[in-house]
Amino acid sequence: MKPTIQDLHESGHYRLVDSFRIDEMMQFLARELGITPSGQNVPTTKTTNQKVKAGLRLAIIFIGSLTFGWFVGTGMSTWLSKDELVSGGSQFLIGFLVFFPLITVHEFIHGIFFKRVGAPRVGYGWSWKGMMAYAYAQNYVMNLREVAFVAAMPFLILTPTLIVVWVLLPAYGVVWGTLLFLHTTGCIGDFVLINFWRKNQHRSMFTYDDVENESRTYFFECIS
């Protein structure tokens, strides 16, 4: 049985692990990728090592996204397409523009699965500081496994959908390849949350969002 918000803050059985404003989410993601937040006092040698490790992580994610979203897609286009109805440059522009409404679909999928795990109230927002759209479950306590489940669903739904559409409409391969690349790259934050669950499976951790009152996300760990 999951604790209530009051239990997390007042029972003495839980320890606050992290808390940040919604528009500071990028700092949390950067830290999970190994990038030291600005203003943190860390010895120079350690900071350098962290930067090297963070750069390698980002490079792996970027190359993986590029490979999945562009190389694989371009190969499918070459295999399936006989005639190009629209020039490659125009298709790239179309794909780039369609990506923005696709972000809305992405967040809506998060919202659907917040509901599936039991969240009574779901909301959506945009952070100008973080330059990101987000969905949230207002004041609903979740464990990390539920967080990972919700985080994974847009990728698991939209990626096969784009591939199927590519097969059905191969002449617009550059559009689908662009969307696959941009969307997969845009899922980096979701991948980080999935990895956060993976590396903390040995801990009993809970999180909740209070966007409408405090604009904050909280992470607690059970200590007794």
C-alpha positions as CSV (number, residue, x, y, z in Angstrom):
1,M,0.0,0.0,0.0
2,K,1.4,3.4,-1.0
3,P,1.8,6.2,1.5
4,T,-0.2,9.4,1.4
5,I,1.5,12.8,0.9
6,Q,1.0,13.5,4.6
7,D,2.7,10.2,5.4
8,L,5.7,11.1,3.3
9,H,6.2,14.5,5.1
10,E,5.1,13.8,8.6
11,S,5.3,10.1,9.6
12,G,9.0,9.9,10.1
13,H,9.2,6.7,7.9
14,Y,10.3,8.5,4.8
15,R,13.3,10.7,3.9
16,L,13.2,13.5,1.3
17,V,15.7,12.5,-1.4
18,D,15.1,15.3,-3.9
19,S,12.8,18.1,-4.7
20,F,12.9,20.6,-7.5
21,R,10.6,23.0,-9.4
22,I,9.1,21.8,-12.6
23,D,11.1,24.4,-14.6
24,E,14.2,22.9,-13.0
25,M,13.5,19.4,-14.4
26,M,16.3,19.8,-16.9
27,Q,18.8,20.2,-14.1
28,F,17.6,16.9,-12.5
29,L,17.9,15.2,-15.9
30,A,21.4,16.7,-16.4
31,R,22.5,15.4,-13.0
32,E,21.2,11.9,-13.7
33,L,23.2,12.0,-17.0
34,G,26.3,12.9,-14.9
35,I,26.5,16.6,-15.6
36,T,27.4,18.5,-12.4
37,P,24.8,21.3,-11.8
38,S,26.3,24.9,-11.9
39,G,27.3,26.3,-8.5
40,Q,28.0,22.9,-7.0
41,N,31.4,22.8,-5.3
42,V,33.3,19.8,-6.7
43,P,37.1,19.2,-6.9
44,T,38.5,20.0,-10.3
45,T,39.6,16.5,-11.1
46,K,36.3,15.0,-10.2
47,T,34.4,17.7,-12.2
48,T,36.5,16.9,-15.3
49,N,35.9,13.2,-14.9
50,Q,32.2,13.8,-14.5
51,K,32.1,16.0,-17.6
52,V,33.9,13.3,-19.7
53,K,31.4,10.6,-18.5
54,A,28.5,12.9,-19.1
55,G,29.7,13.7,-22.6
56,L,30.0,10.0,-23.3
57,R,26.5,9.3,-22.1
58,L,25.1,12.1,-24.2
59,A,27.0,11.0,-27.2
60,I,25.7,7.4,-26.8
61,I,22.1,8.6,-26.5
62,F,22.5,11.0,-29.4
63,I,24.1,8.4,-31.7
64,G,21.5,5.8,-30.6
65,S,18.7,8.2,-31.4
66,L,20.3,9.1,-34.7
67,T,20.8,5.5,-35.7
68,F,17.3,4.5,-34.7
69,G,15.4,7.5,-36.1
70,W,17.4,8.3,-39.2
71,F,19.7,5.5,-40.4
72,V,17.1,2.7,-39.9
73,G,14.4,4.9,-41.4
74,T,16.4,6.0,-44.4
75,G,17.1,2.3,-45.1
76,M,13.4,1.5,-45.0
77,S,12.7,4.4,-47.3
78,T,15.3,3.2,-49.8
79,W,13.9,-0.3,-49.6
80,L,10.2,0.6,-49.9
81,S,10.1,3.8,-52.0
82,K,10.2,3.9,-55.8
83,D,9.1,7.5,-56.4
84,E,9.7,10.6,-54.3
85,L,6.6,12.7,-54.4
86,V,8.1,15.6,-52.5
87,S,11.7,16.7,-52.4
88,G,13.9,15.6,-49.5
89,G,14.4,19.2,-48.2
90,S,10.6,19.9,-48.2
91,Q,9.9,16.6,-46.5
92,F,12.5,17.4,-43.8
93,L,10.7,20.8,-43.2
94,I,7.3,19.0,-43.1
95,G,8.7,16.5,-40.6
96,F,10.2,19.3,-38.4
97,L,6.9,21.2,-38.4
98,V,4.8,18.1,-37.6
99,F,7.1,17.3,-34.7
100,F,5.5,20.2,-32.6
101,P,2.0,18.8,-32.6
102,L,3.5,15.4,-32.1
103,I,4.8,16.7,-28.8
104,T,1.2,17.3,-27.7
105,V,0.3,13.7,-28.6
106,H,3.4,12.5,-26.7
107,E,2.3,14.3,-23.5
108,F,-1.3,13.3,-24.0
109,I,-0.1,9.6,-23.9
110,H,1.7,10.3,-20.7
111,G,-1.6,11.7,-19.4
112,I,-3.6,8.6,-20.4
113,F,-1.2,6.3,-18.6
114,F,-1.1,8.5,-15.5
115,K,-4.8,7.8,-15.4
116,R,-4.2,4.1,-16.0
117,V,-2.0,3.9,-12.8
118,G,-4.7,5.6,-10.8
119,A,-4.0,9.3,-10.9
120,P,-7.4,11.1,-10.3
121,R,-6.2,14.4,-11.8
122,V,-3.9,14.9,-14.7
123,G,-2.7,18.3,-16.1
124,Y,-0.4,19.6,-18.8
125,G,2.0,22.5,-19.0
126,W,4.9,24.2,-20.7
127,S,8.2,25.4,-19.1
128,W,9.8,28.4,-20.9
129,K,12.8,28.0,-18.7
130,G,13.3,24.4,-19.5
131,M,11.8,24.7,-23.0
132,M,9.8,21.5,-22.5
133,A,6.2,20.4,-22.4
134,Y,5.1,18.1,-19.6
135,A,2.3,16.1,-18.2
136,Y,1.7,15.7,-14.4
137,A,-0.4,13.8,-11.9
138,Q,-1.4,16.4,-9.4
139,N,-0.7,15.3,-5.8
140,Y,-0.7,11.6,-6.7
141,V,1.9,9.4,-5.1
142,M,3.6,7.0,-7.4
143,N,6.4,4.5,-7.0
144,L,9.3,4.5,-9.4
145,R,8.1,1.5,-11.3
146,E,4.9,3.4,-12.2
147,V,7.0,6.4,-13.2
148,A,9.0,4.3,-15.5
149,F,5.9,2.7,-17.0
150,V,4.3,6.1,-17.7
151,A,7.6,7.5,-19.1
152,A,8.1,4.6,-21.5
153,M,4.6,4.6,-23.1
154,P,4.9,7.5,-25.7
155,F,8.1,5.9,-27.2
156,L,6.5,2.4,-27.2
157,I,3.3,3.7,-28.9
158,L,4.6,6.4,-31.3
159,T,7.7,4.6,-32.6
160,P,5.8,1.5,-34.0
161,T,3.1,3.8,-35.3
162,L,5.6,5.9,-37.2
163,I,7.2,2.8,-38.6
164,V,3.9,1.4,-39.7
165,V,2.9,4.7,-41.4
166,W,6.4,4.7,-43.1
167,V,5.7,1.2,-44.5
168,L,2.3,2.4,-45.8
169,L,3.5,5.7,-47.2
170,P,7.1,5.1,-48.1
171,A,7.3,8.0,-50.6
172,Y,7.4,10.3,-47.6
173,G,10.3,8.5,-45.9
174,V,12.2,11.7,-45.1
175,V,9.2,13.0,-43.1
176,W,8.9,9.8,-41.1
177,G,12.7,9.6,-40.6
178,T,12.8,13.2,-39.4
179,L,9.9,12.5,-36.9
180,L,11.5,9.3,-35.7
181,F,14.8,11.0,-35.1
182,L,13.3,14.1,-33.4
183,H,10.9,12.1,-31.3
184,T,13.4,9.6,-30.2
185,T,15.8,12.4,-29.2
186,G,13.0,14.1,-27.4
187,C,12.4,11.0,-25.3
188,I,15.8,11.4,-23.6
189,G,14.1,12.7,-20.5
190,D,11.8,9.7,-20.4
191,F,14.8,7.4,-20.9
192,V,16.5,9.1,-17.9
193,L,13.5,8.5,-15.7
194,I,13.4,4.8,-16.8
195,N,17.1,4.5,-15.9
196,F,16.4,6.3,-12.6
197,W,13.9,3.5,-11.7
198,R,16.4,0.8,-12.9
199,K,19.3,2.0,-10.7
200,N,17.1,2.5,-7.7
201,Q,15.1,-0.7,-7.8
202,H,16.7,-1.8,-4.5
203,R,15.2,1.3,-2.7
204,S,11.6,1.8,-1.8
205,M,11.0,5.3,-3.3
206,F,7.9,7.4,-4.0
207,T,7.3,10.6,-5.9
208,Y,4.5,13.1,-6.5
209,D,3.9,16.3,-8.3
210,D,2.4,19.4,-6.8
211,V,2.4,21.6,-9.9
212,E,-0.7,23.6,-9.2
213,N,0.3,24.9,-5.8
214,E,4.0,24.7,-5.4
215,S,5.2,23.9,-8.9
216,R,7.4,21.2,-7.4
217,T,8.2,17.5,-7.8
218,Y,9.2,15.5,-4.7
219,F,11.1,12.2,-4.3
220,F,11.1,10.3,-1.0
221,E,12.7,7.1,0.2
222,C,11.3,4.7,2.8
223,I,13.7,4.5,5.8
224,S,11.7,2.2,8.2
